[in-house]
Amino acid sequence: MTSFKKAAEADIQLIRELAEQSWNSAYAELLSQEQIDYMLSEMYSAEEISSHLQNPNYHYYLIFNENTAVGFIGFEHHYEPETTKLHRIYLIDGAKGKGCGKAALNFLKKQVSLNADHRIILNVNKENKARGVYESQGFTIYKEDVFDIGNGFVMDDYLMEFKL
C-alpha cells in the first residue's frame, strides 16, 4: 500500500539519496552522466531543498510502499494563477509498476483541489517513458520547449497539464 509523509528538514538527506538513485536509473539512457551529476548538484543540494521547504507554497512528500521510502513528490501551489506545478516526482526502480506513481498523482490532484488551484502543470523529457504514465492519468501536452539549464546543458521537454 502506498502512503505519503510530509517531508521536513530532517528528510533532506533521504530526498537527496532517493533522487540520486532514481535519476541514475531513469536518465541513464537519456542524458550523459555529466549532465545527471550537474542537475543533481544544482537541483538537489541540501540548500536548494531547504529553500523549497521554507516556501509555504512548496511541498515535498515522501512516498512509501509497505513502510519503505521509495520516492518523493515535490510541487508548488499557485505557481501561476490557479495552477500548481509538479516540479518533482521520482521513484526508485523497485517501486515502479506497483501503482506508486499513479497513487502519487492522485494524491497530488487531491492536494491541488484543497488549495483552490484548478490546473497542474509539469515538464517531462521528450524521451522519458514517464510521459505515458502522465497521459494515462489524464495529462495532455500543451507545449514543447528547450530550456538552457547552464553549464552547456539543455532540457528538451514537453509541457503537460491536467485540468481539475
Buried (B, 14 or more C-beta within 10 A) or exposed (E): EBBBEEBEEEBBEEBBEBBBBBBBBBBEEBBEEEBBBBBBEEBBEEEBBEEBBEEEBBBBBBBBBEEEBBBBBBBBBBBEEBBBBBBBBBBBEEBBEBEBBEBBBEBBBEBBEEBEBEBBBBBBBEEBEBBEBBBEBBBEBEEEEEEEBEEEBEBEBBEBBBEE
